[in-house]
């Protein structure tokens, strides 16, 4: 009996640490587009469109999202959104988030990009965490992909 109770407590502990309900899958986050918002001498602002997909069979509300964006394996920009956004079951939405980069990071990126690499697309990695209405804990995410090139932009509505 004591052994079963310990197994139950261990299982409940794992569920509590996962950040989402027992049968839930974490939302997927990828970059849909990036546009210049404001240019300054020390820092630049970008309007970053993040595609957030809910693979679950229930609605999720994203309450906050914190991310760092790397381009060509180097830090590029970071952003934070505290706008509450509901994503329907097995659906996705486009979140528009203000991201900031420092001039030194932008200059490093410009120096590393060639016209050939822009034609093929630019490799990126986005990682961070998000908060949902289904859990008191932050849920981590990490996604790598290629932006631009011959790929089509994802369709959907912007928030």
C-alpha positions in Angstrom: 0.0 0.0 0.0 2.8 2.4 0.9 4.6 1.6 -2.4 1.4 2.4 -4.4 1.0 5.7 -2.5 4.6 6.7 -3.3 4.1 5.9 -7.0 1.0 8.0 -7.0 2.7 11.0 -5.4 5.6 10.6 -7.8 3.2 10.6 -10.8 1.3 13.6 -9.5 4.7 15.4 -9.0 5.6 14.8 -12.6 2.3 16.1 -13.8 2.6 19.2 -11.7 6.1 19.9 -13.1 5.1 19.5 -16.7 3.4 22.9 -16.8 0.2 21.6 -18.6 -2.6 19.2 -17.8 -1.8 15.5 -17.9 -3.0 14.9 -21.5 -1.9 18.3 -23.0 0.7 19.0 -25.6 2.7 22.2 -25.4 1.9 24.9 -28.0 4.3 25.2 -30.9 5.9 28.6 -31.7 7.6 29.6 -34.9 8.5 32.9 -36.7 6.0 34.0 -39.4 7.5 37.4 -40.3 9.8 40.2 -39.0 9.4 43.9 -39.9 11.4 47.0 -38.8 9.3 49.0 -36.4 11.7 51.8 -35.2 15.4 52.4 -35.7 17.5 54.1 -33.0 21.2 54.6 -32.5 21.6 52.1 -29.6 18.6 49.8 -30.1 16.2 48.8 -32.8 12.6 47.6 -32.6 11.1 44.9 -34.8 7.5 43.8 -35.2 7.8 40.1 -34.9 4.9 37.8 -36.0 4.9 34.6 -34.1 2.8 31.6 -35.3 1.5 29.9 -32.1 -0.2 26.6 -32.8 -2.4 24.7 -30.3 -2.2 21.0 -31.1 -4.7 20.1 -28.3 -8.4 19.2 -28.6 -9.3 22.1 -26.2 -8.9 25.8 -26.4 -5.8 27.5 -24.8 -5.4 31.1 -23.7 -1.8 32.4 -24.0 -1.5 34.8 -21.1 2.1 35.8 -21.6 5.0 34.9 -23.9 8.7 35.7 -23.5 11.2 34.8 -26.2 14.7 35.2 -27.6 15.3 35.1 -31.3 18.7 33.9 -32.8 19.6 34.4 -36.5 22.5 32.5 -38.0 23.3 31.1 -34.6 23.8 34.5 -33.0 21.5 36.5 -30.7 19.2 38.9 -32.6 16.3 40.1 -30.6 14.1 39.5 -27.6 10.5 40.3 -26.8 7.7 39.9 -24.2 4.0 39.9 -24.7 1.5 40.0 -21.9 -1.5 40.2 -24.2 -4.1 37.5 -23.5 -4.8 35.5 -26.7 -7.2 32.6 -27.0 -6.3 29.9 -29.5 -9.0 27.5 -30.6 -8.5 23.7 -30.3 -6.2 22.3 -33.1 -5.7 25.8 -34.5 -3.1 28.5 -34.7 -2.9 32.3 -34.6 -0.4 35.0 -35.4 0.8 37.1 -32.4 2.4 40.4 -33.1 5.1 41.2 -30.6 7.6 44.1 -30.3 11.1 42.8 -30.1 14.3 44.8 -29.3 17.8 44.3 -30.5 21.0 46.2 -29.7 23.0 47.9 -32.4 26.0 45.6 -32.0 23.8 42.5 -32.6 22.2 44.1 -35.7 25.6 45.1 -37.1 26.9 41.5 -36.5 23.9 40.1 -38.4 24.2 42.4 -41.3 27.9 41.6 -41.7 27.2 37.8 -41.7 24.4 37.9 -44.3 25.2 37.5 -48.0 22.8 37.8 -50.9 23.1 34.1 -51.5 22.1 33.3 -47.9 19.1 35.6 -48.2 17.9 33.7 -51.3 18.2 30.3 -49.6 16.5 31.7 -46.4 18.0 32.6 -43.1 18.2 30.0 -40.3 16.7 31.0 -37.0 16.0 29.6 -33.6 13.4 30.9 -31.3 13.2 29.8 -27.7 11.5 31.0 -24.6 8.5 30.3 -22.4 4.8 30.9 -22.4 2.1 31.0 -19.8 -1.3 29.5 -20.4 -4.6 29.5 -18.6 -4.3 25.8 -18.1 -1.3 25.9 -15.8 0.2 28.0 -13.0 3.7 27.2 -14.5 5.6 28.6 -17.5 5.9 26.2 -20.4 9.2 26.3 -22.3 9.4 26.2 -26.1 12.3 25.9 -28.6 12.0 25.9 -32.4 14.5 26.1 -35.3 13.6 26.9 -38.8 14.4 28.9 -41.9 12.9 32.3 -42.6 12.4 33.6 -46.1 13.8 31.9 -49.2 11.2 30.1 -51.5 8.9 29.2 -48.6 5.4 30.6 -48.5 4.3 32.7 -45.5 1.8 31.0 -43.2 -1.8 32.1 -43.5 -4.0 33.2 -40.5 -5.3 36.1 -38.7 -3.2 38.6 -36.7 -4.0 39.6 -33.1 
